[in-house]
């Protein structure tokens, strides 16, 4: 009888642990010195990588996130969004994390920097950089995939 009770308690613990393993919501924000179409390409590449991740779930209302940021006074004045504003908007929209990406094109090179920010603490959990020679717009997809993989993979440093 004790064995059956012990097995029942162990199974109940396993089920409750798996029920608590809910994917954390992540918003993606891309800024930088590239046009809107290329920002959308980078966002799509990162969202695609997020969709296959069991730990993080992409936040579906990306337009709402970007629109909320563009209404912030600091953005209107400077053209750059401070991390504090990204965090504040992310918290208001109910996400757990933000992937903030900065993309610049310098001559024939595309540079991409991405940070995974935990909104509750403001901690930057991981930051990665990548660059590649510009050949065509597919470079934005390749770099978006690269930085998102490196941010989300536990194998990547």
N, C-alpha and C positions, 0 to 999 in steps of 0.2 A: 504494500500500500504506500509506503514511504517513497519507494522508487517511482511509482506512478505519479505521486504528488510532486516529486522533485523534477521529473521529466516535464510535467505540465508547467511548472514555474519557469524552467529553462526555456521551453518553447514560447511561453508568453513574453519572456524577456527578449527573445530574438525577434518576435513580431513587432514589439514596441520599438525596438532599435531600428528596424527597417522602416517603420512608419515615420520615425523622426528624421530619416535621411532624405529630407526634401531638398531639392536643388535650390540654390540661392539665386535670386533674381539679379541680373546684371544688365545695366544700360551701357550703351556704347556712345561715346561722343568723339567726333573727329573734327579737328580744327587744323588750321595751317594755311600756307600760301599756295593752295591749289584750288581749282574751281569746284563748284558744287557737285558736278557730275562725278569727278574723281573722288570726292569725299564720300559720295554714295557707294561707289565701287569698293572703297576700303571698308565702309560700314557693312556692306553685304558680305564681304569676305570674312569679316570677324564674326558676324551673326551666324554665318554658315558653320564656322568652326565651333561656335557655342552650342549650336543645335545638336551636335553629337556628343556633348560633354555631359556626364552624369552628375557632376558636382555643381555646375552652374547652368542656369536657364536664361536664355535671352529675354530681355524685357521687350515686350511687343510694341509699346507705344513710343518708338524712337522719335517720331515727329513731335510728340507732346514734350519729350525731354528737350529736344533742340529748341523748340519754340519757347519753352519756359526759360531757357538760358538766354535766348536772344532778347527777352524782355527785361533782363536784369540790367540795372543801371551801369554797373561796371563794364559790361560788355558793350553797351551803346557808346560809352565814353572812350574806351581804349581799343576796342576791336579784339582784345584778348580776354579770355575768360579765366579768372583766377580759380585755383583749385577749391577755395572755400565756397565759391558760387556753384561749382559743379556738385560739390557735396551737398549743399543746401537744397538744390533742386532735386537731386537724386533722392534725398530723404523725404522730401515732400511728395514725390511720386511713388514712394514705397519700394525702392530697390535696395538691395543689400550692398551691391558693389557697382563701381563704374570703371569701365575701361576707357581711359582718356588717351587719345591718340593725337599726336602732332605730326603733320606731313609737310615737308618742304621740298621744293625742287631748286637745286643750286646748280646751274649749268645743265649738264647732262646727267646729273645724279639725283635720285630721289632718296630722301632721308625720312625715316619714320621712327618715332619714339612713342612707346606706349607704356602706360602705368595701370596696374590693377589696384584700385583704391577701395579699401573697406570703409564704408560710410559711417558706421557706428563710431569708430575710433579715429578715422582720418588717416590711418596707417597706409602707407604704400607697401603693399605686400610683395610686389615684384615690378621691376622696371626693365624694359628691353629696348634695344636700338637695332635698327637694320638699315642697310642702304643697298642700292642697286642702280646700275646704269639704266637710264631711261631709253627704252627701245620703242615701246608703244604702251597703250593704256593698260595692258595686261600686267605690267610691272606693279601697278597698284594692288591688284588682286594677289599677286605672288607675295608682296611685302605684307599685306594684311593677313594672309594665311600664316606667314612666317612669325610675325609678332604675336598673333593670337595663340598659335601653338606654343610658343615659348612662354607666354604668360600663364597659360592654363595647364601645361604639362608639369607634372611633378618630377619628371625625368630631366627637364630642362632647368638650367641654372641661370 
